[in-house]
Amino acid sequence: MNQIVLILSVLVYMLLTGYLGYLGYRRTQNATDYLLAGRSAHPYLMAMSYYATFIS
């Protein structure tokens, strides 16, 4: 029973990650979209990304 739950959890996680990756792939049309999120990222998100990079 425990193994079935683990396998299903991993499968759902992989499917969700793959789907989100596909959505990102479809929305990326040039290097600016890839590197700078099309310049539409919220300032809070950019600040938290900078902070996480700085701390690590």
C-alpha positions, -999 to 999 in steps of 0.1 A, spaced: 0 0 0 28 24 9 46 17 -23 15 24 -44 10 58 -28 47 67 -33 46 57 -70 14 76 -76 28 107 -58 59 106 -80 39 101 -111 16 130 -104 46 152 -96 63 143 -128 32 149 -149 26 183 -132 62 193 -137 62 182 -174 29 201 -180 43 233 -165 75 229 -185 54 225 -217 34 257 -209 67 276 -203 81 262 -236 50 274 -255 52 309 -241 89 314 -248 95 329 -282 129 346 -279 158 350 -255 142 379 -236 112 357 -227 136 330 -215 160 351 -196 138 379 -183 103 363 -183 93 387 -210 99 416 -186 66 408 -169 78 393 -137 65 409 -105 91 430 -86 85 409 -54 94 377 -74 125 393 -87 135 404 -52 130 370 -37 150 354 -66 179 378 -60 177 372 -22 178 334 -27 207 337 -50 226 360 -26 220 337 4 232 306 -14 
